[in-house]
């Protein structure tokens, strides 16, 4: 089974930061309200490339896959494919699409919070096998309104499928668990079974009450709490990393209603600028994890 994304090289393990197509809906900021044109796909991807992002995560269907893939190819960005499977057949269709479009790997938001555990186990186990048979990694995302929406259910799934690999969007656990980042909460300890299995990460900051908040310059307590959680996951990943292994991190700041708005519907947080901040915070977490690994030698 494929446990990590690997580029086939002998290069040292590294961090790769990407962006999400969903997170670029409605950009530039408040363009719809201002009567300005939204950035085209080419403009969005050119900005990603210029900012140092190396990939874009997309949820595609037959109607848009060619347009998006062609635009990615024009800018040299790699494709990561996400989906929400309710059945093994849903996974099969996405893996077929990933192979057709030469995606790097697939991540899945499994079923719903009310789907029986046995059904989710089958989706995960068979999804992992089908993806590996196709030469792809298959990671399960932690996300609200999916089976993995809270720690208790996610740990139940991990206990049933201990070999599972995770796409960690920790903002959902933080808001569902109402974590504030206080030491006595023991967030990292409670999340340990998840953090030990991360192969891919999404960048979003929650303050324990809202799932997506403006992190200003990233120096505040909420942002630094996430840097610490991310670095713990990265440290686990690095402990078994091999040449060519890549740790993919994607900035994922959603448009309204994920993004908070004023009463007139205008966003007051610039998601593009905050996406660039997520990149900086990911790099900080990576350096922190890498430093701990160097000190341990």
N, C-alpha and C positions, 0 to 999 in steps of 0.2 A: 504494500500500500504506500502511496505517496503521502508523506507527512509534512513536507515543506516545499515551497517553491524554490527550484534550483535552475540556474541558467546554463548548466552543463559545463561551466568553466572551472578553472582551478583558482579562481579569485577568492580572496578572503571573504567570509560572510559579511553582508552589508545590509544597511537599511535602504529601502526604496520608498519614496513618498509619492503618492498619487492624489488625484482629485476625483470627485464623483460628478457625473453628468447631472444627476438630480440636483446637486448642490449649486448648479449654475443656472437653474431655471430663474428667469426674472432678473437677470443681470444685464447691464449695470444696475446698481441700486435704484429701486423705485422707477425704473424706466417706464413701466406701464402707466403709473400715475402721472408721470411727467410727459407722456406722449412721445417718448423717445423710443427708438428701435431697440429691441433686445439684441445682444450679441449673436451673431450667426455661429453655427457650429465651428466654422473655420476660425472665427475670432476667439471663441472660447478656448479652443484647443491651442491656438497660437499663444494665448496668454498663459495657459498651463505650461507649455514648453518653455516660454521665456522665464517663468517663475521657478523652473527647476523641477516641476512635476514630471514623472516619467511614465505615468499610466493614467487611464481614466476608467472608473467603474461604471458600468452601464447595465440597465435592464432592457433587453431588446426583444422585439418580436419581428414577424415577417415584414411588417410595414416599414420598419426603420433601420433594420440591421445593416443594409447595404450603405445607406446614406451615412450612418455613424461610422462604420468601419472605414469607408473611403476617406472620411474627414480625418480620422485618427491616422491613417496611413500617410496622408499628405503632410502631417506634422511629426511623424515618427514616434507617436505615442503608442504604448501597449494597451491592450484591452483586457479588462477583468470583467467577468460576467456574473451577475447576481440573479437570484430568482427566489420565489416562494413556492415550494412544492407541497402539494397536498397528497401526492401519490408518487409511487416509484416511476410511473410513466411521465409525470411532470419533470422529474429529474432527468430521465432519458432524453427528453426533447431538448432540455437545456444543454446537456452534455453534447448532443449532436450539433447544436448550434455553436457551442464553444469550439468544437473540433473544426467545424466548417469555417469559422472566423479566426482560427488560430489564437484563441484567448489563452492567457497564461494559466488561469485556474478558475474554479467555480466556487462561489459561496452560496449558502442556502439559508433562508429564514423558514424553519420547518413548521408547516401546518398552522394550527392555532393553539392557544393556551388550553383548549378544551378537548383537543384530539387525544384519544387514548395513547398511553405511553407505548404500547406494543406496536401501534401503527407508526409512530415516530421512529422507533428503533429500526423498523424495516426500511423506512425512507433513508435513514442515516447509513445503515450497514450496506444496503444495496447501492445507495448513491456513492459511497466511498469506493466500492468495488468497481462499479461501472466507470467512474471517473478515472481510477487508477489504471483500469484496462485500456482506457483511451489516452493514458499518459498525462492525466491531469490531477491536481489536488482538489479535494472537496472538503471545504470547511463549513462548519455550522455556526451561524451568527446568533449572538445573544441579542434579543430584540423584543420589545413589548408587542403584545397581541400575537405572539408566536408561542410555541411550546416553551421556548427558552426565556420567557418574559421575566422570570424571577429566579433567584438563586436556588431555591428549594427544588423546583422542577428541573432546572438545568443540572443540578448535582444528581438528581435521580437518573437523568439521561446519561450522564457521565458514568455512573455506577453500572448502568446496563451496557454501555458501550465505552469501556475505559480507553479504547484506542482512538476515540473521537478527537478531531482537531478543530480548533475554534477560530472563528472570526469574532474578535472581542470588541463589541460596542458597549463599553462599560457605562456610558451615560444612562442606559436603561436600568441597569442594576442600581445605580446611584439614586435615580429618581424614584424607582419603585421601592427601594429599601430605605429611602429618606436618609441617606448618608450625608453627613456634613464634612467629613474628612477629619473628624476629631480622632486622636490616637486611641482613645478608649473604645471607640466603635469597632476597632479591629477589622476594618473593611478588607484589607489585603489578606488577612488570615481567613476570613469568611469566604473570600473569592478564590482562595488558593487552588482548588481543583480546576477552576477555569484558567487562572493565570498560568498554570503549569502546562497547559495544552494549546496555547495561542500560536497560530501560524500566520495570522493576518489581523490587522487592527484598524478600527475606524476612529477618527478623531473628532470628538465633540465634547464640550464641557457642560456638565450639569452642576447646579448648585444644591442638589438634593430636593428641590421643589419644582423646578422647570427643567425639562430635558435638554434644552439648548439655551445657553446664556452667552452674552457678550463677555469675553474674557479680557477686555481692555488690552493691555500690553502683555498679559500673561504672567504678571508678577504676583497677582492676588492669590489668596488661599485656595479658592476653588480650582484654578488652573494648576497650581502646584501640587494639589492633591492628585490630579489626574496624571501629571508628570511622574509622580511617584508610583502610581498603579501601573502605568505603561512601562516604566523602567523595570518593575518586578517581572512583568510578563516577558520583556525583552531579555532580562537576565536568565530566566529559565530557558528561553529559546537559544540563547548563545551557549548555554552549558553543553549542548549536544550538536552545535552547528558544525557543518562540514564545508569544504571548499565548494564554492558555487552557490551556497544557500543564500537566499534573499528574504529579508523580513519586510513584507509589504505593509505599508501604513497609508491609509487614505483619509484625507480631510473630507468630512461629510457633514456639512452644515446645510440643513434643509431649508427650503423656501417656506413662506407661510402655509400652514399653520404651525410648522415647527418653529419658524422664525417668529419672534414676538413682533407685534405691530402696534402702532398708535391707533386711536379710535377711527381715524380716517383711512386705515389700511396700509399706511406707509411703514416700511421697516425703518427702525432707527439704528440698527447694527449693520455695518457694511460687511456682508457675508464674504465678499472676495478678499477684503483685507483680513478678515478673521480666518479665512482659509490659509492665507500666507502665514498667519500666526500659528495655526495648527501644525504647519510644517516645521516652524522653528521649535515649537514645544516638543514635537516628535524627535527632532534632532537632539534636543537637550536630554530627553529621556534615554535615547540611544547612547549618548556619550556617558551618561551616568551608569547605565548597565555595563557598557564596555569597560569603564574605569574599574568597576567592581570585579570584572573578570580578570583584568590585568593584575589587580592587587592580590587576587586569589592564587595566582601562579607562583 
